[in-house]
Amino acid sequence: MLRRLIVFSFVITAMLDGAYAADQQLAKGRVFHDANFNQEFDKGEKVLAGIKVSNGNQVVTTTDEGTYEISVTDDTILFVIKPAGWMTPVSENNLPRFYYIHKPQGSPEGTRFAGVAPTGALPASVDFPLYPVKEPETFKAIMFADPQPRNQQEVDYLIQDVLEELVGTDAAFGVTLGDIMFDDLSLFDSQNQGIALVGIPWYNVIGNHDVNREAKRDEHSDETFERVFGPAYYSFEYGKAHFVVMDNVDWYYDEGTKKHGYRGGISKAQMAFLENDLKLVPQDKLVVLMMHIPITSMEQRGAIFKLLKERPFTMSVSGHQHYQRHLYLDQEDGWEGEKPHHHVINVTASGSWWRGMKKFGDTPHAYSRDGVPNGYSIVTFDGNQYAFQYQAANRPADYQMHISAPVQYSNEQAAFAYTNVFSGSEKTEVTALLRNRKGKRMKLEVIPAHTEVDQDYKKLYDQEQALKEKLGGKIDWVEMSAPVQAGHQWKAKLPTGLPAGMYTIEFQAKQPNGAVYQGLRPIRVVK
């Protein structure tokens, strides 16, 4: 009986392997310098050797003749891995076009938003054009997470509140770290048009609100995303950095409960791609993983950490949480590298989902739940080093902390002053002093308040709740999210027994990259 089961198992496996093999074809093509910018290979144009091409699993390099061969199925996206010093074509909305979609039958039907139309037979040659560009080793990138508009009005919030000030930036490229939309994928094009005004190539990470929610299989959940942006995971190089865009939204459907959901994880094919891709990346390059769900919430983080542990230059960045954190992962987190792995949960463009009362310009104040104003990061790369600079939307560049303190307090009662250092972390050094009108200073003891909420955010939240109740629930804004712990907050105890009068409480925060942020708040001491 056992032998019969083994034989039957072998037959089934052979049948499946045969079906898979029958479904496979061999794609061929070339990578070339598109000298006349027509995106077609013409006689006399230079072919490029040693350029990486992938099918989302394997990674091959072009021969001396600039050609490659790689297997495809009827659901494959081929893409070139942009090398440093070269650029791919971009669409009219500045979306990089570095891929070819091979879906002869198109996307599965039955979804609310259209997927990929049938692409027909595989072309005889799938060619990828590249253009030489100057790429200095020192450059900037713009990164924000979760613009997440529910409707066209919120697309316009993003354009007015965030993108307007980015027009003409000197950054090399931009990245949206997932939740590009809030389920309404028909708004992709409208928002892409707004982002195109910034004037730089813009890469996109898929988020859990960017999927086809009717999909019953993970591989069918990104069909609309693929139609608009191309592959949901890929990589590219710029300067001495290697960027990997990841799809870590593992979509599932429970036949029993008839409910869908997601978890942080990647497919076996994507893990194979990551391993094959990194094998070809020199050790002296910085590897940057860009994802939506934080790496700490991924099922395969141990396997990913294993791929990175021998590399001296790595970091990762995500969104999803609608608060900002700088995490330094060590052995307790499963990281085995010599130095802690820096993971940034990036500030969101929408704050906490475009919530809160309207401010100037008819946009919500859009604070994140930890009291951080909505905004973006300006990341400066210098060789294999990098530095994050938080930028609040519609605020000056030096607005890096907020101080919460009483307007006045009695010299006989204990009180605290708080500072929320928006990009602070366990490595931030915070000091505080009290200064009187004559300039005499008193150093104050500063202690972490990471488990407490932002004091002024809580006040604003309570005020909005009271106003909502007064109006009988009839409000013309989306109510604020409840506050969460501000993991980058400190507090200083104000001394008692001071002479009555005016003082300033002054905080200073020194970041691990050497940046120093300062802020002050006037305080009146009364008897």
C-alpha positions as CSV (number, residue, x, y, z in Angstrom):
1,M,0.0,0.0,0.0
2,L,2.8,2.4,0.9
3,R,4.6,1.7,-2.4
4,R,1.3,2.4,-4.3
5,L,1.0,5.7,-2.5
6,I,4.6,6.7,-3.3
7,V,4.1,5.8,-7.0
8,F,0.8,7.7,-7.1
9,S,2.5,10.7,-5.4
10,F,5.3,10.5,-8.0
11,V,2.8,10.4,-10.8
12,I,0.9,13.5,-9.5
13,T,4.1,15.4,-9.0
14,A,5.3,14.5,-12.5
15,M,1.9,15.6,-13.9
16,L,2.2,18.9,-12.0
17,D,5.8,19.4,-13.1
18,G,4.9,18.6,-16.7
19,A,1.9,21.1,-16.6
20,Y,4.2,23.8,-15.2
21,A,6.9,23.1,-17.8
22,A,4.3,23.2,-20.5
23,D,3.2,26.6,-19.2
24,Q,6.7,27.9,-19.4
25,Q,8.4,29.7,-22.3
26,L,11.8,31.1,-22.8
27,A,11.9,34.9,-23.0
28,K,14.8,36.4,-25.0
29,G,15.8,40.0,-25.4
30,R,18.5,42.6,-25.1
31,V,19.3,45.7,-23.0
32,F,20.6,48.6,-25.0
33,H,21.5,52.3,-25.0
34,D,18.5,53.9,-26.6
35,A,20.5,56.7,-28.3
36,N,17.5,58.2,-30.2
37,F,15.0,57.8,-27.3
38,N,12.4,55.9,-29.3
39,Q,12.4,52.9,-26.9
40,E,13.1,50.5,-29.8
41,F,16.4,48.8,-30.6
42,D,17.8,50.3,-33.8
43,K,20.7,49.3,-35.9
44,G,23.9,50.8,-34.6
45,E,22.7,51.3,-31.1
46,K,25.0,50.0,-28.4
47,V,24.1,46.8,-26.5
48,L,24.9,46.7,-22.8
49,A,26.6,43.7,-21.1
50,G,26.4,42.7,-17.4
51,I,22.9,44.2,-16.8
52,K,20.6,42.3,-14.6
53,V,17.2,41.1,-15.7
54,S,14.6,39.2,-13.6
55,N,11.3,37.3,-13.9
56,G,10.5,37.9,-10.3
57,N,12.4,34.8,-9.2
58,Q,15.5,34.3,-11.2
59,V,18.1,37.0,-11.9
60,V,20.3,36.8,-15.0
61,T,22.9,39.1,-16.5
62,T,23.2,40.1,-20.1
63,T,26.0,38.6,-22.2
64,D,28.7,40.5,-24.0
65,E,26.2,40.9,-26.9
66,G,23.7,42.5,-24.4
67,T,21.3,39.6,-24.6
68,Y,19.5,37.5,-22.0
69,E,17.3,34.4,-21.8
70,I,15.0,33.7,-18.9
71,S,11.9,31.6,-18.3
72,V,8.4,33.0,-18.1
73,T,4.9,31.6,-17.4
74,D,1.6,33.0,-18.5
75,D,1.7,35.3,-15.4
76,T,5.2,36.9,-15.4
77,I,6.5,40.4,-15.3
78,L,10.0,40.7,-16.7
79,F,12.0,43.7,-15.5
80,V,15.5,45.2,-15.9
81,I,17.3,46.1,-12.7
82,K,18.4,49.7,-13.3
83,P,22.1,50.0,-12.9
84,A,23.9,53.0,-11.4
85,G,24.6,55.6,-14.1
86,W,21.7,54.6,-16.3
87,M,18.0,55.4,-16.3
88,T,14.9,53.7,-17.7
89,P,12.1,55.4,-19.6
90,V,9.4,57.1,-17.5
91,S,5.7,57.6,-18.2
92,E,4.0,61.0,-18.7
93,N,3.4,60.8,-14.9
94,N,7.1,60.2,-14.2
95,L,6.5,56.5,-13.3
96,P,9.6,54.4,-14.2
97,R,8.9,52.0,-17.1
98,F,11.5,49.2,-16.6
99,Y,9.3,46.1,-17.2
100,Y,7.3,44.0,-19.6
101,I,4.1,42.3,-18.5
102,H,3.4,38.9,-20.0
103,K,-0.2,37.9,-19.3
104,P,-1.6,36.4,-22.5
105,Q,-5.0,36.0,-21.0
106,G,-4.9,39.2,-19.0
107,S,-5.9,39.5,-15.3
108,P,-8.6,37.3,-13.8
109,E,-12.1,38.9,-14.0
110,G,-14.5,39.6,-11.2
111,T,-12.6,42.5,-9.5
112,R,-14.0,46.0,-9.0
113,F,-11.0,47.7,-10.6
114,A,-9.5,46.6,-13.9
115,G,-6.3,44.6,-14.0
116,V,-4.0,43.9,-17.0
117,A,-5.6,43.5,-20.4
118,P,-4.5,40.4,-22.4
119,T,-1.0,40.9,-23.7
120,G,-1.1,38.2,-26.3
121,A,1.8,36.1,-27.4
122,L,5.3,36.6,-26.0
123,P,7.3,38.9,-28.4
124,A,10.3,37.4,-30.2
125,S,12.5,39.8,-28.3
126,V,11.7,41.7,-25.1
127,D,14.1,44.6,-25.1
128,F,14.9,47.1,-22.4
129,P,16.1,50.6,-23.3
130,L,18.4,52.6,-20.9
131,Y,19.8,56.1,-21.0
132,P,23.1,57.2,-19.5
133,V,22.8,59.8,-16.7
134,K,25.1,61.4,-14.2
135,E,24.5,59.9,-10.8
136,P,26.6,61.5,-8.0
137,E,27.3,59.3,-5.0
138,T,25.7,62.0,-2.9
139,F,22.0,62.5,-3.6
140,K,18.6,62.9,-2.0
141,A,15.4,60.9,-2.1
142,I,11.9,62.0,-1.0
143,M,10.0,59.3,0.9
144,F,6.5,59.4,2.4
145,A,4.1,56.7,3.4
146,D,0.3,56.4,3.3
147,P,-1.1,59.3,1.4
148,Q,-4.2,57.1,1.5
149,P,-7.0,59.3,0.0
150,R,-10.5,58.1,0.3
151,N,-11.8,60.3,-2.5
152,Q,-10.7,63.1,-4.9
153,Q,-10.9,65.7,-2.2
154,E,-8.3,63.9,-0.2
155,V,-6.1,63.5,-3.3
156,D,-6.3,67.3,-3.5
157,Y,-5.3,67.5,0.2
158,L,-2.1,65.7,-0.7
159,I,-1.4,68.0,-3.7
160,Q,-2.0,71.2,-1.7
161,D,-0.5,70.2,1.6
162,V,2.5,68.1,0.7
163,L,3.3,68.1,-3.0
164,E,3.1,71.8,-3.7
165,E,6.2,72.5,-1.7
166,L,8.1,69.7,-3.3
167,V,7.8,71.0,-6.9
168,G,11.2,71.7,-8.2
169,T,13.0,69.6,-5.5
170,D,16.6,68.7,-6.1
171,A,16.0,65.1,-5.0
172,A,16.9,62.4,-7.4
173,F,13.7,60.4,-7.0
174,G,10.7,59.9,-4.8
175,V,9.1,56.9,-3.2
176,T,5.6,56.2,-1.8
177,L,5.8,53.5,0.9
178,G,2.5,51.9,0.3
179,D,-1.2,52.7,1.0
180,I,-1.1,54.9,-2.1
181,M,-4.9,54.7,-2.0
182,F,-7.6,53.9,0.6
183,D,-9.2,51.0,-1.4
184,D,-10.5,53.2,-4.2
185,L,-8.0,52.3,-6.9
186,S,-9.8,54.4,-9.5
187,L,-7.9,57.3,-8.0
188,F,-4.4,56.1,-8.9
189,D,-4.2,58.1,-12.1
190,S,-5.4,61.4,-10.5
191,Q,-2.9,61.1,-7.7
192,N,-0.1,60.1,-10.1
193,Q,-0.8,63.3,-12.1
194,G,-0.3,65.4,-9.0
195,I,2.9,63.6,-8.0
196,A,4.2,64.1,-11.5
197,L,4.3,67.8,-10.8
198,V,7.2,67.3,-8.4
199,G,9.2,66.6,-11.5
200,I,11.3,63.5,-10.5
201,P,10.9,59.8,-11.2
202,W,8.6,58.3,-8.6
203,Y,8.7,54.7,-7.4
204,N,5.8,53.0,-5.6
205,V,5.5,50.3,-2.9
206,I,2.2,48.3,-2.7
207,G,0.2,48.6,0.6
208,N,-2.7,46.7,2.1
209,H,-5.1,49.3,0.8
210,D,-3.7,49.1,-2.8
211,V,-4.9,45.6,-3.5
212,N,-7.9,44.1,-5.3
213,R,-9.9,43.2,-2.2
214,E,-12.1,40.7,-4.1
215,A,-9.0,38.5,-4.8
216,K,-9.0,35.0,-3.2
217,R,-5.3,34.4,-3.8
218,D,-2.4,36.6,-3.0
219,E,-1.0,36.5,-6.5
220,H,-4.2,38.0,-7.9
221,S,-4.4,40.8,-5.3
222,D,-2.1,43.2,-7.1
223,E,-3.5,43.1,-10.7
224,T,-4.6,46.7,-10.7
225,F,-1.4,47.8,-9.1
226,E,0.5,45.9,-11.8
227,R,-1.5,47.6,-14.6
228,V,-0.6,51.0,-13.3
229,F,2.9,50.6,-11.8
230,G,4.3,47.3,-13.0
231,P,5.8,44.6,-10.7
232,A,5.0,44.8,-7.0
233,Y,8.6,43.9,-6.1
234,Y,11.8,44.7,-7.9
235,S,15.1,46.5,-7.3
236,F,17.2,49.3,-8.8
237,E,20.5,51.0,-8.2
238,Y,21.4,54.6,-7.7
239,G,24.9,55.8,-6.8
240,K,26.4,53.4,-4.3
241,A,23.0,52.2,-3.0
242,H,20.9,49.2,-4.0
243,F,17.2,49.8,-3.4
244,V,14.8,46.8,-3.1
245,V,11.1,47.5,-3.4
246,M,9.2,44.8,-1.6
247,D,5.6,43.5,-1.6
248,N,5.1,42.4,2.0
249,V,1.3,42.4,2.0
250,D,0.4,38.7,2.1
251,W,-3.3,38.7,1.1
252,Y,-5.5,35.8,2.0
253,Y,-9.1,34.7,1.8
254,D,-10.8,32.3,4.3
255,E,-13.3,30.1,2.5
256,G,-14.8,29.1,5.8
257,T,-15.6,32.6,7.1
258,K,-15.8,34.1,3.6
259,K,-13.6,36.9,4.9
260,H,-10.3,38.3,3.5
261,G,-7.4,39.8,5.3
262,Y,-3.6,40.3,5.1
263,R,-0.5,39.7,7.1
264,G,3.1,40.8,6.8
265,G,4.9,38.4,4.6
266,I,6.4,37.7,1.2
267,S,6.0,34.8,-1.3
268,K,8.5,32.1,-1.9
269,A,9.2,33.6,-5.4
270,Q,9.9,37.0,-3.9
271,M,12.3,35.5,-1.3
272,A,14.1,33.7,-4.1
273,F,14.3,37.0,-6.0
274,L,15.7,38.8,-3.0
275,E,18.3,36.1,-2.5
276,N,19.3,36.0,-6.2
277,D,19.3,39.7,-6.4
278,L,21.5,40.3,-3.4
279,K,24.1,37.6,-4.5
280,L,25.0,40.1,-7.3
281,V,25.3,43.2,-5.1
282,P,28.8,44.0,-3.9
283,Q,29.4,44.1,-0.1
284,D,30.4,47.7,-0.1
285,K,27.1,48.9,-1.4
286,L,24.3,50.1,0.9
287,V,21.2,47.9,0.7
288,V,17.9,49.7,1.3
289,L,14.8,47.6,1.7
290,M,11.6,49.6,1.1
291,M,8.3,48.0,2.2
292,H,4.9,48.9,3.6
293,I,4.4,46.8,6.7
294,P,7.3,47.2,9.2
295,I,9.9,44.5,8.9
296,T,9.3,43.7,12.6
297,S,5.8,42.4,11.7
298,M,6.9,40.1,8.8
299,E,6.8,36.3,9.2
300,Q,10.0,35.9,7.2
301,R,12.0,38.6,8.9
302,G,14.4,35.9,10.2
303,A,15.2,34.7,6.7
304,I,15.6,38.2,5.4
305,F,17.9,39.1,8.3
306,K,20.0,36.1,7.5
307,L,20.5,37.4,3.9
308,L,21.6,40.7,5.3
309,K,23.6,39.8,8.4
310,E,27.1,39.7,6.8
311,R,26.5,43.0,5.0
312,P,28.0,46.1,6.8
313,F,25.7,48.6,5.1
314,T,21.9,48.0,5.3
315,M,18.8,49.8,6.4
316,S,15.0,49.4,5.8
317,V,12.0,51.7,5.7
318,S,8.3,51.2,5.9
319,G,5.0,53.0,6.6
320,H,1.6,51.5,7.6
321,Q,1.5,52.6,11.3
322,H,0.6,56.3,11.0
323,Y,3.2,57.1,13.5
324,Q,7.0,57.6,13.2
325,R,9.7,55.5,14.7
326,H,13.4,54.9,14.3
327,L,14.1,51.4,15.5
328,Y,17.6,49.9,16.0
329,L,17.1,46.1,15.8
330,D,19.4,43.7,17.6
331,Q,19.6,40.1,18.8
332,E,16.4,40.5,20.8
333,D,14.6,41.3,17.5
334,G,16.2,38.4,15.6
335,W,18.9,40.5,14.0
336,E,22.4,38.8,13.9
337,G,24.5,41.4,12.3
338,E,27.5,43.0,13.9
339,K,25.8,46.4,14.3
340,P,22.0,47.0,14.9
341,H,19.8,47.2,11.8
342,H,18.2,50.6,11.4
343,H,14.5,50.3,10.5
344,V,12.5,53.5,10.0
345,I,8.7,53.6,10.3
346,N,8.3,56.6,8.1
347,V,6.1,59.6,8.6
348,T,2.9,59.5,6.6
349,A,1.7,62.1,4.1
350,S,-1.8,61.9,5.5
351,G,-1.0,62.0,9.2
352,S,-3.7,59.8,10.6
353,W,-5.8,59.4,7.5
354,W,-6.5,63.1,6.8
355,R,-8.3,63.5,10.1
356,G,-9.0,66.5,12.2
357,M,-10.6,70.0,11.9
358,K,-9.7,72.1,8.8
359,K,-6.8,74.5,9.0
360,F,-5.7,77.1,6.5
361,G,-6.1,76.1,2.9
362,D,-9.2,74.0,3.8
363,T,-7.1,70.9,4.6
364,P,-7.3,69.0,7.9
365,H,-4.5,69.5,10.4
366,A,-3.7,65.8,9.8
367,Y,-1.5,65.0,12.8
368,S,-0.3,61.5,13.2
369,R,-1.5,59.6,16.3
370,D,1.8,60.2,18.1
371,G,1.6,64.0,17.7
372,V,3.9,64.1,14.6
373,P,2.6,66.5,11.9
374,N,2.1,64.9,8.5
375,G,5.0,65.2,6.2
376,Y,7.8,63.3,4.5
377,S,11.4,62.4,4.8
378,I,14.4,63.8,2.9
379,V,17.0,61.1,2.9
380,T,20.5,62.1,1.9
381,F,22.7,59.3,0.6
382,D,26.5,59.7,0.6
383,G,28.2,56.6,-0.8
384,N,27.1,53.8,1.4
385,Q,26.0,56.2,4.2
386,Y,22.7,57.9,4.7
387,A,20.8,60.4,6.9
388,F,17.1,60.8,7.4
389,Q,15.7,64.4,7.8
390,Y,12.0,64.6,8.8
391,Q,10.1,67.5,7.2
392,A,6.7,68.6,8.4
393,A,4.3,69.6,5.6
394,N,4.0,73.4,5.4
395,R,6.5,74.0,8.2
396,P,10.0,75.3,8.3
397,A,12.8,72.8,8.1
398,D,13.9,73.5,11.7
399,Y,10.5,72.5,13.1
400,Q,11.8,69.2,14.5
401,M,10.2,69.1,18.0
402,H,7.1,70.3,19.8
403,I,7.1,71.4,23.4
404,S,4.1,71.0,25.7
405,A,4.3,73.0,28.9
406,P,1.9,74.9,31.1
407,V,1.5,78.6,30.2
408,Q,2.0,79.3,33.9
409,Y,2.5,77.2,37.0
410,S,2.7,77.8,40.7
411,N,6.1,77.8,42.3
412,E,4.7,75.6,45.0
413,Q,3.4,72.8,42.7
414,A,5.3,70.2,40.7
415,A,4.8,70.4,36.9
416,F,6.4,68.9,33.8
417,A,7.4,70.2,30.4
418,Y,7.4,67.7,27.5
419,T,9.2,67.6,24.2
420,N,8.1,65.4,21.3
421,V,11.2,65.0,19.1
422,F,9.5,63.9,15.9
423,S,12.4,61.8,14.6
424,G,13.8,60.9,18.0
425,S,14.8,57.4,19.0
426,E,16.6,55.5,21.8
427,K,19.8,57.0,20.4
428,T,18.7,60.6,20.7
429,E,20.3,62.6,23.5
430,V,17.9,65.2,25.0
431,T,18.8,67.9,27.5
432,A,16.8,70.8,29.0
433,L,17.4,73.9,30.9
434,L,15.4,76.8,32.4
435,R,16.5,80.3,31.8
436,N,15.3,83.5,33.6
437,R,15.1,87.0,32.1
438,K,18.7,87.8,33.1
439,G,20.0,84.8,31.3
440,K,20.8,82.7,34.3
441,R,20.4,79.0,33.5
442,M,19.3,76.0,35.5
443,K,19.9,72.5,34.1
444,L,16.8,70.2,34.4
445,E,16.7,66.4,34.7
446,V,15.2,64.8,31.6
447,I,13.6,61.4,31.6
448,P,12.0,59.4,28.7
449,A,8.2,59.6,28.4
450,H,8.0,57.1,25.5
451,T,4.9,55.3,27.0
452,E,2.9,58.5,27.4
453,V,0.8,60.2,24.7
454,D,1.7,63.6,23.2
455,Q,0.1,66.0,25.7
456,D,-1.1,68.7,23.2
457,Y,-2.4,66.0,20.7
458,K,-4.5,64.6,23.6
459,K,-5.8,68.1,24.4
460,L,-6.8,68.7,20.8
461,Y,-8.4,65.3,20.6
462,D,-10.5,66.0,23.7
463,Q,-11.5,69.4,22.4
464,E,-12.7,67.9,19.1
465,Q,-14.6,65.2,20.9
466,A,-16.3,67.8,23.1
467,L,-17.2,69.9,20.1
468,K,-18.6,66.9,18.2
469,E,-20.8,66.1,21.2
470,K,-22.0,69.7,21.4
471,L,-22.9,69.6,17.7
472,G,-24.8,66.4,18.1
473,G,-22.3,64.4,16.0
474,K,-22.8,66.6,12.9
475,I,-19.3,67.6,11.9
476,D,-17.8,68.4,8.5
477,W,-14.5,66.8,9.2
478,V,-13.2,63.3,9.9
479,E,-12.7,63.0,13.6
480,M,-9.2,62.6,15.0
481,S,-7.7,59.2,15.8
482,A,-7.3,58.4,19.5
483,P,-3.7,59.2,20.6
484,V,-1.1,56.5,20.9
485,Q,2.2,56.4,22.8
486,A,4.7,58.9,21.5
487,G,7.8,56.8,21.4
488,H,10.1,59.8,20.9
489,Q,8.9,62.0,23.8
490,W,10.8,63.2,26.9
491,K,9.9,65.3,29.9
492,A,11.6,67.5,32.4
493,K,10.4,68.3,35.9
494,L,10.0,72.0,36.5
495,P,11.5,73.1,39.9
496,T,9.5,74.5,42.8
497,G,10.4,77.6,44.8
498,L,11.4,79.8,41.9
499,P,10.8,83.5,42.1
500,A,7.7,84.6,40.3
501,G,8.3,85.9,36.7
502,M,8.9,84.8,33.1
503,Y,11.2,82.0,32.2
504,T,12.0,79.9,29.1
505,I,12.1,76.2,29.0
506,E,14.7,75.1,26.4
507,F,15.1,71.6,25.0
508,Q,18.0,70.3,22.8
509,A,18.0,67.0,21.0
510,K,21.2,65.5,19.5
511,Q,20.6,62.9,16.9
512,P,23.0,59.9,16.2
513,N,23.9,61.5,12.8
514,G,25.1,64.6,14.6
515,A,22.1,66.8,13.8
516,V,21.0,69.0,16.7
517,Y,17.5,70.3,17.1
518,Q,16.4,73.0,19.5
519,G,13.1,74.5,20.8
520,L,11.9,76.7,23.6
521,R,8.6,77.7,25.3
522,P,8.0,80.7,27.6
523,I,6.6,79.9,31.0
524,R,5.3,82.2,33.7
525,V,5.9,81.2,37.3
526,V,3.4,82.6,39.8
527,K,3.1,82.5,43.6
